[in-house]
Amino acid sequence: MNNVEATQEIFVRFGRGDVPAIVEMMHPDIVIDFYGPSVIPYAGHYEGKSGATRFFDTVLSSVDIHQFDAEEFIAERDKVIVTGHLRLTARSTGGEIESDFVHVITLRDGKWLHFRDFMNTAVAAAAFGGR
């Protein structure tokens, strides 16, 4: 499985909400960075498979996913960049989150080593903040 295929498979597993299957495809030294203010429940820095489990569990328990479309997978050397669009609802407030996103993923041996998430966090912060 090449890096794009591995990344696409993780997206499939995310769509099923299967956190153990997602984390199975993470490198033991995985680092996850979701940039944004602390009002977003899953914003922060996570390390290792236990951190990855915490991150994905928090994401999936914090939002209802209406749309999560990966539109393009761009691979170069050990990186895959994924662009797409999402539409979510913050469960705690009912606030809507709609944004384009960019994920920058570094892989080692076909497993995610570093995952960085970029989106319009102002929209997510407003949704979780009840504004």
N, CA, C and O atoms as CSV, one atom per row, in Angstrom:
chain,resi,resn,atom,element,x,y,z
A,1,MET,N,N,0.851,-1.171,0.000
A,1,MET,CA,C,0.000,0.000,0.000
A,1,MET,C,C,0.903,1.242,0.000
A,1,MET,O,O,1.768,1.385,0.864
A,2,ASN,N,N,0.697,2.131,-0.966
A,2,ASN,CA,C,1.501,3.353,-0.995
A,2,ASN,C,C,0.915,4.394,-0.035
A,2,ASN,O,O,-0.119,4.160,0.591
A,3,ASN,N,N,1.584,5.539,0.071
A,3,ASN,CA,C,1.174,6.541,1.054
A,3,ASN,C,C,-0.227,7.100,0.803
A,3,ASN,O,O,-0.978,7.338,1.749
A,4,VAL,N,N,-0.580,7.312,-0.466
A,4,VAL,CA,C,-1.931,7.804,-0.774
A,4,VAL,C,C,-2.963,6.741,-0.416
A,4,VAL,O,O,-3.984,7.054,0.196
A,5,GLU,N,N,-2.711,5.505,-0.785
A,5,GLU,CA,C,-3.663,4.429,-0.459
A,5,GLU,C,C,-3.824,4.272,1.052
A,5,GLU,O,O,-4.934,4.068,1.542
A,6,ALA,N,N,-2.725,4.365,1.785
A,6,ALA,CA,C,-2.808,4.258,3.246
A,6,ALA,C,C,-3.642,5.406,3.811
A,6,ALA,O,O,-4.461,5.199,4.706
A,7,THR,N,N,-3.435,6.600,3.296
A,7,THR,CA,C,-4.195,7.758,3.764
A,7,THR,C,C,-5.673,7.617,3.399
A,7,THR,O,O,-6.545,7.909,4.217
A,8,GLN,N,N,-5.951,7.178,2.190
A,8,GLN,CA,C,-7.346,6.965,1.783
A,8,GLN,C,C,-8.024,5.924,2.673
A,8,GLN,O,O,-9.198,6.071,3.015
A,9,GLU,N,N,-7.301,4.886,3.045
A,9,GLU,CA,C,-7.869,3.851,3.915
A,9,GLU,C,C,-8.194,4.416,5.299
A,9,GLU,O,O,-9.212,4.057,5.890
A,10,ILE,N,N,-7.348,5.283,5.810
A,10,ILE,CA,C,-7.641,5.900,7.106
A,10,ILE,C,C,-8.901,6.760,7.003
A,10,ILE,O,O,-9.712,6.780,7.929
A,11,PHE,N,N,-9.069,7.461,5.898
A,11,PHE,CA,C,-10.286,8.248,5.700
A,11,PHE,C,C,-11.519,7.342,5.676
A,11,PHE,O,O,-12.555,7.700,6.237
A,12,VAL,N,N,-11.424,6.199,5.048
A,12,VAL,CA,C,-12.539,5.241,5.033
A,12,VAL,C,C,-12.856,4.798,6.462
A,12,VAL,O,O,-14.020,4.769,6.861
A,13,ARG,N,N,-11.837,4.461,7.218
A,13,ARG,CA,C,-12.031,4.021,8.602
A,13,ARG,C,C,-12.610,5.137,9.468
A,13,ARG,O,O,-13.422,4.876,10.356
A,14,PHE,N,N,-12.193,6.383,9.212
A,14,PHE,CA,C,-12.754,7.522,9.930
A,14,PHE,C,C,-14.245,7.653,9.615
A,14,PHE,O,O,-15.055,7.907,10.507
A,15,GLY,N,N,-14.594,7.481,8.357
A,15,GLY,CA,C,-15.996,7.542,7.952
A,15,GLY,C,C,-16.855,6.497,8.643
A,15,GLY,O,O,-18.045,6.716,8.871
A,16,ARG,N,N,-16.257,5.362,8.977
A,16,ARG,CA,C,-16.973,4.308,9.714
A,16,ARG,C,C,-16.966,4.562,11.215
A,16,ARG,O,O,-17.676,3.892,11.965
A,17,GLY,N,N,-16.162,5.532,11.657
A,17,GLY,CA,C,-16.054,5.813,13.087
A,17,GLY,C,C,-15.294,4.744,13.846
A,17,GLY,O,O,-15.511,4.562,15.044
A,18,ASP,N,N,-14.407,4.038,13.166
A,18,ASP,CA,C,-13.680,2.905,13.740
A,18,ASP,C,C,-12.311,3.360,14.246
A,18,ASP,O,O,-11.304,3.199,13.556
A,19,VAL,N,N,-12.279,3.925,15.447
A,19,VAL,CA,C,-11.043,4.485,16.004
A,19,VAL,C,C,-9.941,3.431,16.158
A,19,VAL,O,O,-8.805,3.709,15.773
A,20,PRO,N,N,-10.214,2.232,16.700
A,20,PRO,CA,C,-9.125,1.245,16.791
A,20,PRO,C,C,-8.511,0.921,15.422
A,20,PRO,O,O,-7.299,0.734,15.317
A,21,ALA,N,N,-9.338,0.855,14.383
A,21,ALA,CA,C,-8.807,0.565,13.045
A,21,ALA,C,C,-8.007,1.743,12.496
A,21,ALA,O,O,-7.044,1.546,11.756
A,22,ILE,N,N,-8.400,2.963,12.853
A,22,ILE,CA,C,-7.629,4.144,12.446
A,22,ILE,C,C,-6.259,4.101,13.119
A,22,ILE,O,O,-5.228,4.224,12.458
A,23,VAL,N,N,-6.259,3.928,14.416
A,23,VAL,CA,C,-5.021,3.986,15.197
A,23,VAL,C,C,-4.076,2.850,14.813
A,23,VAL,O,O,-2.858,2.989,14.924
A,24,GLU,N,N,-4.624,1.750,14.370
A,24,GLU,CA,C,-3.805,0.627,13.894
A,24,GLU,C,C,-2.891,1.065,12.753
A,24,GLU,O,O,-1.818,0.492,12.567
A,25,MET,N,N,-3.303,2.072,11.989
A,25,MET,CA,C,-2.517,2.543,10.845
A,25,MET,C,C,-1.623,3.733,11.201
A,25,MET,O,O,-1.043,4.360,10.314
A,26,MET,N,N,-1.508,4.046,12.496
A,26,MET,CA,C,-0.647,5.123,12.951
A,26,MET,C,C,0.718,4.555,13.347
A,26,MET,O,O,0.810,3.438,13.858
A,27,HIS,N,N,1.754,5.318,13.111
A,27,HIS,CA,C,3.093,4.970,13.575
A,27,HIS,C,C,3.097,5.082,15.105
A,27,HIS,O,O,2.387,5.929,15.646
A,28,PRO,N,N,3.865,4.264,15.811
A,28,PRO,CA,C,3.901,4.380,17.281
A,28,PRO,C,C,4.271,5.779,17.779
A,28,PRO,O,O,3.861,6.179,18.868
A,29,ASP,N,N,5.047,6.522,16.983
A,29,ASP,CA,C,5.472,7.873,17.370
A,29,ASP,C,C,4.585,8.962,16.758
A,29,ASP,O,O,5.030,10.100,16.604
A,30,ILE,N,N,3.352,8.635,16.411
A,30,ILE,CA,C,2.441,9.590,15.771
A,30,ILE,C,C,2.329,10.877,16.596
A,30,ILE,O,O,2.269,10.843,17.825
A,31,VAL,N,N,2.304,11.996,15.895
A,31,VAL,CA,C,2.042,13.307,16.486
A,31,VAL,C,C,0.877,13.913,15.712
A,31,VAL,O,O,0.892,13.944,14.481
A,32,ILE,N,N,-0.123,14.389,16.429
A,32,ILE,CA,C,-1.285,15.035,15.819
A,32,ILE,C,C,-1.355,16.461,16.340
A,32,ILE,O,O,-1.289,16.705,17.545
A,33,ASP,N,N,-1.492,17.398,15.404
A,33,ASP,CA,C,-1.660,18.798,15.750
A,33,ASP,C,C,-2.916,19.320,15.077
A,33,ASP,O,O,-3.003,19.384,13.851
A,34,PHE,N,N,-3.890,19.693,15.902
A,34,PHE,CA,C,-5.088,20.359,15.401
A,34,PHE,C,C,-5.026,21.772,15.936
A,34,PHE,O,O,-5.146,21.999,17.140
A,35,TYR,N,N,-4.838,22.718,15.034
A,35,TYR,CA,C,-4.635,24.099,15.429
A,35,TYR,C,C,-5.971,24.786,15.664
A,35,TYR,O,O,-6.881,24.688,14.841
A,36,GLY,N,N,-6.086,25.481,16.792
A,36,GLY,CA,C,-7.300,26.211,17.103
A,36,GLY,C,C,-7.398,26.462,18.590
A,36,GLY,O,O,-6.622,25.915,19.374
A,37,PRO,N,N,-8.356,27.295,18.980
A,37,PRO,CA,C,-8.516,27.630,20.398
A,37,PRO,C,C,-9.096,26.471,21.199
A,37,PRO,O,O,-9.686,25.546,20.640
A,38,SER,N,N,-8.923,26.534,22.500
A,38,SER,CA,C,-9.312,25.423,23.375
A,38,SER,C,C,-10.818,25.206,23.462
A,38,SER,O,O,-11.251,24.172,23.970
A,39,VAL,N,N,-11.632,26.150,22.984
A,39,VAL,CA,C,-13.084,25.930,22.972
A,39,VAL,C,C,-13.443,24.769,22.032
A,39,VAL,O,O,-14.500,24.156,22.179
A,40,ILE,N,N,-12.567,24.471,21.074
A,40,ILE,CA,C,-12.747,23.312,20.195
A,40,ILE,C,C,-12.240,22.099,20.976
A,40,ILE,O,O,-11.050,22.027,21.284
A,41,PRO,N,N,-13.118,21.140,21.305
A,41,PRO,CA,C,-12.742,20.053,22.222
A,41,PRO,C,C,-11.525,19.233,21.789
A,41,PRO,O,O,-10.801,18.715,22.639
A,42,TYR,N,N,-11.294,19.112,20.501
A,42,TYR,CA,C,-10.199,18.276,20.014
A,42,TYR,C,C,-8.986,19.079,19.569
A,42,TYR,O,O,-8.039,18.505,19.032
A,43,ALA,N,N,-8.989,20.397,19.778
A,43,ALA,CA,C,-7.822,21.213,19.435
A,43,ALA,C,C,-6.670,20.858,20.364
A,43,ALA,O,O,-6.868,20.617,21.555
A,44,GLY,N,N,-5.479,20.828,19.811
A,44,GLY,CA,C,-4.316,20.587,20.650
A,44,GLY,C,C,-3.273,19.724,19.990
A,44,GLY,O,O,-3.311,19.464,18.787
A,45,HIS,N,N,-2.350,19.292,20.804
A,45,HIS,CA,C,-1.194,18.497,20.394
A,45,HIS,C,C,-1.313,17.129,21.066
A,45,HIS,O,O,-1.492,17.040,22.281
A,46,TYR,N,N,-1.214,16.073,20.274
A,46,TYR,CA,C,-1.369,14.701,20.774
A,46,TYR,C,C,-0.163,13.882,20.331
A,46,TYR,O,O,0.332,14.046,19.216
A,47,GLU,N,N,0.309,13.000,21.211
A,47,GLU,CA,C,1.463,12.171,20.885
A,47,GLU,C,C,1.172,10.711,21.171
A,47,GLU,O,O,0.471,10.376,22.125
A,48,GLY,N,N,1.727,9.840,20.323
A,48,GLY,CA,C,1.609,8.400,20.497
A,48,GLY,C,C,0.222,7.877,20.148
A,48,GLY,O,O,-0.709,8.640,19.891
A,49,LYS,N,N,0.117,6.566,20.147
A,49,LYS,CA,C,-1.156,5.946,19.782
A,49,LYS,C,C,-2.252,6.257,20.795
A,49,LYS,O,O,-3.420,6.366,20.422
A,50,SER,N,N,-1.894,6.403,22.073
A,50,SER,CA,C,-2.918,6.756,23.062
A,50,SER,C,C,-3.428,8.169,22.802
A,50,SER,O,O,-4.622,8.430,22.948
A,51,GLY,N,N,-2.547,9.075,22.421
A,51,GLY,CA,C,-2.962,10.427,22.066
A,51,GLY,C,C,-3.830,10.435,20.817
A,51,GLY,O,O,-4.818,11.165,20.752
A,52,ALA,N,N,-3.467,9.626,19.825
A,52,ALA,CA,C,-4.264,9.526,18.597
A,52,ALA,C,C,-5.654,8.990,18.914
A,52,ALA,O,O,-6.650,9.472,18.374
A,53,THR,N,N,-5.719,7.999,19.784
A,53,THR,CA,C,-7.020,7.451,20.191
A,53,THR,C,C,-7.862,8.533,20.854
A,53,THR,O,O,-9.047,8.675,20.552
A,54,ARG,N,N,-7.255,9.291,21.751
A,54,ARG,CA,C,-7.959,10.375,22.444
A,54,ARG,C,C,-8.459,11.415,21.437
A,54,ARG,O,O,-9.598,11.872,21.531
A,55,PHE,N,N,-7.609,11.789,20.476
A,55,PHE,CA,C,-7.979,12.781,19.471
A,55,PHE,C,C,-9.183,12.306,18.660
A,55,PHE,O,O,-10.188,13.012,18.577
A,56,PHE,N,N,-9.094,11.130,18.067
A,56,PHE,CA,C,-10.178,10.654,17.201
A,56,PHE,C,C,-11.453,10.373,17.992
A,56,PHE,O,O,-12.550,10.645,17.504
A,57,ASP,N,N,-11.329,9.838,19.198
A,57,ASP,CA,C,-12.517,9.638,20.043
A,57,ASP,C,C,-13.194,10.977,20.334
A,57,ASP,O,O,-14.420,11.076,20.289
A,58,THR,N,N,-12.405,12.000,20.630
A,58,THR,CA,C,-12.955,13.316,20.946
A,58,THR,C,C,-13.627,13.936,19.731
A,58,THR,O,O,-14.720,14.491,19.842
A,59,VAL,N,N,-12.982,13.848,18.573
A,59,VAL,CA,C,-13.599,14.382,17.358
A,59,VAL,C,C,-14.947,13.711,17.128
A,59,VAL,O,O,-15.963,14.383,16.951
A,60,LEU,N,N,-14.948,12.385,17.131
A,60,LEU,CA,C,-16.172,11.652,16.787
A,60,LEU,C,C,-17.274,11.801,17.827
A,60,LEU,O,O,-18.450,11.647,17.500
A,61,SER,N,N,-16.918,12.095,19.069
A,61,SER,CA,C,-17.948,12.292,20.087
A,61,SER,C,C,-18.399,13.750,20.189
A,61,SER,O,O,-19.392,14.043,20.856
A,62,SER,N,N,-17.684,14.659,19.540
A,62,SER,CA,C,-17.976,16.096,19.652
A,62,SER,C,C,-18.821,16.641,18.514
A,62,SER,O,O,-19.463,17.680,18.662
A,63,VAL,N,N,-18.828,15.951,17.378
A,63,VAL,CA,C,-19.517,16.479,16.200
A,63,VAL,C,C,-20.367,15.410,15.532
A,63,VAL,O,O,-20.097,14.214,15.632
A,64,ASP,N,N,-21.401,15.880,14.849
A,64,ASP,CA,C,-22.127,15.040,13.903
A,64,ASP,C,C,-21.593,15.402,12.530
A,64,ASP,O,O,-21.534,16.579,12.175
A,65,ILE,N,N,-21.209,14.411,11.766
A,65,ILE,CA,C,-20.602,14.642,10.454
A,65,ILE,C,C,-21.682,14.513,9.388
A,65,ILE,O,O,-22.297,13.459,9.229
A,66,HIS,N,N,-21.898,15.598,8.666
A,66,HIS,CA,C,-22.863,15.600,7.563
A,66,HIS,C,C,-22.143,15.475,6.226
A,66,HIS,O,O,-22.661,14.882,5.280
A,67,GLN,N,N,-20.951,16.039,6.163
A,67,GLN,CA,C,-20.142,15.980,4.944
A,67,GLN,C,C,-18.680,16.019,5.353
A,67,GLN,O,O,-18.265,16.863,6.148
A,68,PHE,N,N,-17.916,15.108,4.809
A,68,PHE,CA,C,-16.469,15.114,5.021
A,68,PHE,C,C,-15.865,14.569,3.742
A,68,PHE,O,O,-15.561,13.381,3.635
A,69,ASP,N,N,-15.695,15.458,2.776
A,69,ASP,CA,C,-15.256,15.048,1.448
A,69,ASP,C,C,-13.801,15.396,1.222
A,69,ASP,O,O,-13.427,16.568,1.175
A,70,ALA,N,N,-12.983,14.364,1.084
A,70,ALA,CA,C,-11.609,14.569,0.649
A,70,ALA,C,C,-11.661,14.712,-0.873
A,70,ALA,O,O,-12.127,13.813,-1.574
A,71,GLU,N,N,-11.185,15.839,-1.368
A,71,GLU,CA,C,-11.315,16.122,-2.792
A,71,GLU,C,C,-10.044,15.817,-3.578
A,71,GLU,O,O,-10.104,15.438,-4.747
A,72,GLU,N,N,-8.897,15.984,-2.931
A,72,GLU,CA,C,-7.639,15.768,-3.650
A,72,GLU,C,C,-6.584,15.226,-2.697
A,72,GLU,O,O,-6.470,15.680,-1.558
A,73,PHE,N,N,-5.822,14.260,-3.167
A,73,PHE,CA,C,-4.700,13.680,-2.433
A,73,PHE,C,C,-3.445,13.973,-3.250
A,73,PHE,O,O,-3.312,13.510,-4.383
A,74,ILE,N,N,-2.531,14.739,-2.674
A,74,ILE,CA,C,-1.306,15.133,-3.365
A,74,ILE,C,C,-0.140,14.519,-2.612
A,74,ILE,O,O,0.058,14.803,-1.431
A,75,ALA,N,N,0.636,13.675,-3.289
A,75,ALA,CA,C,1.738,12.971,-2.629
A,75,ALA,C,C,3.078,13.440,-3.168
A,75,ALA,O,O,3.262,13.629,-4.370
A,76,GLU,N,N,4.003,13.622,-2.245
A,76,GLU,CA,C,5.382,13.904,-2.606
A,76,GLU,C,C,6.289,13.373,-1.506
A,76,GLU,O,O,6.173,13.764,-0.345
A,77,ARG,N,N,7.186,12.484,-1.886
A,77,ARG,CA,C,8.099,11.817,-0.961
A,77,ARG,C,C,7.323,11.216,0.220
A,77,ARG,O,O,6.496,10.326,0.021
A,78,ASP,N,N,7.580,11.691,1.444
A,78,ASP,CA,C,6.958,11.090,2.624
A,78,ASP,C,C,5.715,11.847,3.078
A,78,ASP,O,O,5.221,11.615,4.181
A,79,LYS,N,N,5.200,12.754,2.236
A,79,LYS,CA,C,4.045,13.571,2.614
A,79,LYS,C,C,2.851,13.315,1.692
A,79,LYS,O,O,3.001,13.052,0.498
A,80,VAL,N,N,1.666,13.403,2.288
A,80,VAL,CA,C,0.417,13.431,1.533
A,80,VAL,C,C,-0.358,14.640,2.025
A,80,VAL,O,O,-0.568,14.814,3.225
A,81,ILE,N,N,-0.775,15.462,1.094
A,81,ILE,CA,C,-1.603,16.628,1.412
A,81,ILE,C,C,-2.999,16.325,0.900
A,81,ILE,O,O,-3.181,15.953,-0.260
A,82,VAL,N,N,-3.982,16.487,1.776
A,82,VAL,CA,C,-5.367,16.209,1.432
A,82,VAL,C,C,-6.144,17.511,1.539
A,82,VAL,O,O,-6.102,18.189,2.565
A,83,THR,N,N,-6.853,17.853,0.469
A,83,THR,CA,C,-7.734,19.012,0.501
A,83,THR,C,C,-9.170,18.526,0.433
A,83,THR,O,O,-9.459,17.493,-0.171
A,84,GLY,N,N,-10.063,19.275,1.054
A,84,GLY,CA,C,-11.451,18.860,1.021
A,84,GLY,C,C,-12.386,19.862,1.666
A,84,GLY,O,O,-12.018,21.004,1.941
A,85,HIS,N,N,-13.594,19.408,1.899
A,85,HIS,CA,C,-14.647,20.249,2.464
A,85,HIS,C,C,-15.405,19.445,3.516
A,85,HIS,O,O,-15.639,18.248,3.354
A,86,LEU,N,N,-15.784,20.129,4.602
A,86,LEU,CA,C,-16.542,19.454,5.653
A,86,LEU,C,C,-17.719,20.303,6.083
A,86,LEU,O,O,-17.719,21.526,5.952
A,87,ARG,N,N,-18.720,19.614,6.602
A,87,ARG,CA,C,-19.889,20.250,7.205
A,87,ARG,C,C,-20.265,19.406,8.405
A,87,ARG,O,O,-20.614,18.233,8.271
A,88,LEU,N,N,-20.192,20.013,9.574
A,88,LEU,CA,C,-20.391,19.313,10.839
A,88,LEU,C,C,-21.356,20.099,11.713
A,88,LEU,O,O,-21.640,21.268,11.456
A,89,THR,N,N,-21.853,19.440,12.745
A,89,THR,CA,C,-22.617,20.115,13.789
A,89,THR,C,C,-21.942,19.823,15.125
A,89,THR,O,O,-21.669,18.669,15.456
A,90,ALA,N,N,-21.677,20.884,15.890
A,90,ALA,CA,C,-21.131,20.722,17.240
A,90,ALA,C,C,-22.245,20.160,18.118
A,90,ALA,O,O,-23.287,20.795,18.278
A,91,ARG,N,N,-22.036,18.986,18.681
A,91,ARG,CA,C,-23.075,18.344,19.490
A,91,ARG,C,C,-23.437,19.144,20.733
A,91,ARG,O,O,-24.596,19.151,21.150
A,92,SER,N,N,-22.465,19.813,21.325
A,92,SER,CA,C,-22.714,20.516,22.582
A,92,SER,C,C,-23.607,21.743,22.426
A,92,SER,O,O,-24.273,22.149,23.378
A,93,THR,N,N,-23.626,22.338,21.232
A,93,THR,CA,C,-24.380,23.582,21.042
A,93,THR,C,C,-25.346,23.544,19.870
A,93,THR,O,O,-26.254,24.371,19.793
A,94,GLY,N,N,-25.165,22.597,18.955
A,94,GLY,CA,C,-25.964,22.575,17.732
A,94,GLY,C,C,-25.441,23.529,16.675
A,94,GLY,O,O,-26.051,23.685,15.618
A,95,GLY,N,N,-24.298,24.175,16.960
A,95,GLY,CA,C,-23.704,25.112,16.005
A,95,GLY,C,C,-23.173,24.405,14.772
A,95,GLY,O,O,-22.650,23.294,14.855
A,96,GLU,N,N,-23.313,25.056,13.634
A,96,GLU,CA,C,-22.859,24.493,12.362
A,96,GLU,C,C,-21.402,24.868,12.080
A,96,GLU,O,O,-20.965,25.988,12.347
A,97,ILE,N,N,-20.681,23.918,11.542
A,97,ILE,CA,C,-19.282,24.120,11.146
A,97,ILE,C,C,-19.190,23.740,9.684
A,97,ILE,O,O,-19.436,22.589,9.323
A,98,GLU,N,N,-18.841,24.687,8.844
A,98,GLU,CA,C,-18.622,24.392,7.427
A,98,GLU,C,C,-17.331,25.065,7.013
A,98,GLU,O,O,-17.145,26.260,7.244
A,99,SER,N,N,-16.432,24.297,6.399
A,99,SER,CA,C,-15.112,24.827,6.067
A,99,SER,C,C,-14.424,23.937,5.043
A,99,SER,O,O,-14.683,22.736,4.967
A,100,ASP,N,N,-13.553,24.540,4.266
A,100,ASP,CA,C,-12.580,23.760,3.520
A,100,ASP,C,C,-11.519,23.321,4.516
A,100,ASP,O,O,-11.365,23.939,5.570
A,101,PHE,N,N,-10.789,22.264,4.196
A,101,PHE,CA,C,-9.704,21.831,5.066
A,101,PHE,C,C,-8.499,21.404,4.250
A,101,PHE,O,O,-8.603,21.063,3.072
A,102,VAL,N,N,-7.353,21.434,4.914
A,102,VAL,CA,C,-6.109,20.887,4.370
A,102,VAL,C,C,-5.492,20.048,5.473
A,102,VAL,O,O,-5.298,20.523,6.592
A,103,HIS,N,N,-5.191,18.817,5.158
A,103,HIS,CA,C,-4.457,17.954,6.079
A,103,HIS,C,C,-3.073,17.721,5.487
A,103,HIS,O,O,-2.939,17.372,4.314
A,104,VAL,N,N,-2.064,17.913,6.295
A,104,VAL,CA,C,-0.688,17.630,5.888
A,104,VAL,C,C,-0.232,16.443,6.721
A,104,VAL,O,O,-0.150,16.516,7.947
A,105,ILE,N,N,0.062,15.354,6.031
A,105,ILE,CA,C,0.359,14.086,6.695
A,105,ILE,C,C,1.756,13.623,6.280
A,105,ILE,O,O,2.063,13.537,5.091
A,106,THR,N,N,2.577,13.332,7.252
A,106,THR,CA,C,3.886,12.733,7.005
A,106,THR,C,C,3.786,11.264,7.386
A,106,THR,O,O,3.269,10.927,8.451
A,107,LEU,N,N,4.277,10.396,6.521
A,107,LEU,CA,C,4.208,8.958,6.774
A,107,LEU,C,C,5.602,8.364,6.887
A,107,LEU,O,O,6.562,8.868,6.304
A,108,ARG,N,N,5.691,7.293,7.643
A,108,ARG,CA,C,6.906,6.491,7.727
A,108,ARG,C,C,6.471,5.036,7.672
A,108,ARG,O,O,5.618,4.603,8.447
A,109,ASP,N,N,7.054,4.297,6.762
A,109,ASP,CA,C,6.740,2.866,6.601
A,109,ASP,C,C,5.244,2.636,6.391
A,109,ASP,O,O,4.684,1.660,6.892
A,110,GLY,N,N,4.591,3.552,5.638
A,110,GLY,CA,C,3.177,3.398,5.323
A,110,GLY,C,C,2.230,3.728,6.459
A,110,GLY,O,O,1.032,3.466,6.359
A,111,LYS,N,N,2.748,4.302,7.543
A,111,LYS,CA,C,1.917,4.665,8.697
A,111,LYS,C,C,2.050,6.161,8.963
A,111,LYS,O,O,3.107,6.754,8.748
A,112,TRP,N,N,0.953,6.759,9.436
A,112,TRP,CA,C,0.975,8.185,9.738
A,112,TRP,C,C,1.923,8.461,10.890
A,112,TRP,O,O,1.829,7.848,11.953
A,113,LEU,N,N,2.843,9.398,10.662
A,113,LEU,CA,C,3.813,9.810,11.674
A,113,LEU,C,C,3.471,11.201,12.233
A,113,LEU,O,O,3.654,11.461,13.422
A,114,HIS,N,N,2.974,12.085,11.364
A,114,HIS,CA,C,2.592,13.436,11.796
A,114,HIS,C,C,1.367,13.861,10.994
A,114,HIS,O,O,1.362,13.804,9.764
A,115,PHE,N,N,0.340,14.283,11.704
A,115,PHE,CA,C,-0.912,14.725,11.084
A,115,PHE,C,C,-1.193,16.141,11.545
A,115,PHE,O,O,-1.323,16.398,12.741
A,116,ARG,N,N,-1.287,17.068,10.587
A,116,ARG,CA,C,-1.602,18.460,10.890
A,116,ARG,C,C,-2.893,18.827,10.170
A,116,ARG,O,O,-3.042,18.570,8.976
A,117,ASP,N,N,-3.819,19.426,10.902
A,117,ASP,CA,C,-5.137,19.767,10.378
A,117,ASP,C,C,-5.291,21.271,10.318
A,117,ASP,O,O,-5.103,21.966,11.316
A,118,PHE,N,N,-5.633,21.772,9.141
A,118,PHE,CA,C,-5.871,23.200,8.939
A,118,PHE,C,C,-7.280,23.375,8.383
A,118,PHE,O,O,-7.649,22.755,7.386
A,119,MET,N,N,-8.052,24.220,9.037
A,119,MET,CA,C,-9.398,24.556,8.571
A,119,MET,C,C,-9.729,25.939,9.106
A,119,MET,O,O,-8.897,26.566,9.762
A,120,ASN,N,N,-10.924,26.416,8.835
A,120,ASN,CA,C,-11.356,27.700,9.371
A,120,ASN,C,C,-11.761,27.482,10.826
A,120,ASN,O,O,-12.931,27.234,11.119
A,121,THR,N,N,-10.801,27.574,11.725
A,121,THR,CA,C,-11.084,27.285,13.127
A,121,THR,C,C,-11.965,28.354,13.764
A,121,THR,O,O,-12.576,28.099,14.801
A,122,ALA,N,N,-12.046,29.542,13.171
A,122,ALA,CA,C,-12.950,30.562,13.706
A,122,ALA,C,C,-14.397,30.080,13.623
A,122,ALA,O,O,-15.192,30.338,14.527
A,123,VAL,N,N,-14.737,29.386,12.550
A,123,VAL,CA,C,-16.088,28.827,12.399
A,123,VAL,C,C,-16.336,27.756,13.448
A,123,VAL,O,O,-17.404,27.717,14.059
A,124,ALA,N,N,-15.349,26.882,13.661
A,124,ALA,CA,C,-15.495,25.822,14.678
A,124,ALA,C,C,-15.565,26.420,16.075
A,124,ALA,O,O,-16.371,25.977,16.893
A,125,ALA,N,N,-14.743,27.409,16.362
A,125,ALA,CA,C,-14.763,28.040,17.683
A,125,ALA,C,C,-16.108,28.699,17.932
A,125,ALA,O,O,-16.635,28.612,19.041
A,126,ALA,N,N,-16.673,29.350,16.935
A,126,ALA,CA,C,-17.987,29.975,17.089
A,126,ALA,C,C,-19.058,28.913,17.338
A,126,ALA,O,O,-19.949,29.109,18.164
A,127,ALA,N,N,-18.970,27.791,16.624
A,127,ALA,CA,C,-19.964,26.724,16.775
A,127,ALA,C,C,-19.896,26.117,18.180
A,127,ALA,O,O,-20.933,25.892,18.805
A,128,PHE,N,N,-18.695,25.852,18.677
A,128,PHE,CA,C,-18.559,25.265,20.000
A,128,PHE,C,C,-18.782,26.290,21.100
A,128,PHE,O,O,-19.162,25.937,22.217
A,129,GLY,N,N,-18.546,27.566,20.784
A,129,GLY,CA,C,-18.758,28.621,21.763
A,129,GLY,C,C,-20.204,29.076,21.863
A,129,GLY,O,O,-20.547,29.919,22.692
A,130,GLY,N,N,-21.049,28.509,21.008
A,130,GLY,CA,C,-22.466,28.832,21.051
A,130,GLY,C,C,-22.816,30.153,20.403
A,130,GLY,O,O,-23.864,30.734,20.688
A,131,ARG,N,N,-21.939,30.631,19.529
A,131,ARG,CA,C,-22.213,31.913,18.852
A,131,ARG,C,C,-22.760,31.691,17.474
A,131,ARG,O,O,-23.047,32.653,16.761
